[in-house]
Amino acid sequence: MAYLADADDSKVKAIYTLLKDDMQEEGSFKLTEEQLQILNEEHHLHITGQSKSYTREEAGQIIKGQRGF
């Protein structure tokens, strides 16, 4: 994970390009019930204002260690 956090956009895009076809195949990407439950809980916290949200720019700064959260 540390590599992706430190990687520049071009490297992340290259990795995405390599994996994109696998992710788009019908039925190849499915979440478990536990993962769906976590997403639903996180969504609820976001919608009700109980969790902090970040813009894409803010998230990039946090990932690169240029800003705290």
N, C-alpha and C positions, 0 to 999 in steps of 0.2 A: 504494500500500500504506500509506503514512503516514496517509492519511485514515482507513482502517479501523482502524488502530491507535489513533488519537485519537478515533474516533467513540464516542458513547455507545451503550448497548445498544439504545435505541429506533431509532436510525438503522441499525444493523446489522440489526436485525429487519426493518425496512422494506425494505432491499435484499434480504434473504433472501426475503421475501414476493414481491417482484417476480420473482425468479429461480426460485422453488420449482417452479412448473409446468413450466418448461423442463427442470429437473433430473429431474423425475419421469416425463417421457415415456419410453416404452419405447425403449431403444436410443439415447437422445439424449446420454447421458453414458457415455463409455467411456474407460478409461485405456489409454495406449499400453503396449507391452511394457516400455519403459524405465521408465515410471512404476510399473508393477507390480513390477518388479525393485527399484526404490528402496524401495517400501513393504515388500516382503518383507525387504529388508536391515534396514530400520529396525525392523521387528517382531522380527526375530531379535536385534538388539542390545538391544531392550527386554526380551524374554523371558529372555535370558541375563544380564541385569543389567549389560551393558556400556555402557548409555546411561542418562542421568538422565531420570526422568519427573516430571511436574508435575501437581498437581491443577488443576482448572478455576480455582480462586481464585488459585493461584500463577501460572498462565499469564496471567490477567487483570492481575495486578500487574506482571509482566514486560513485557507489552505496553504498559501505561500508564507504564512507566518508574519504577514505585514500588519495584522490586526487581530485583536483578541475577540472572543465572542462572549 
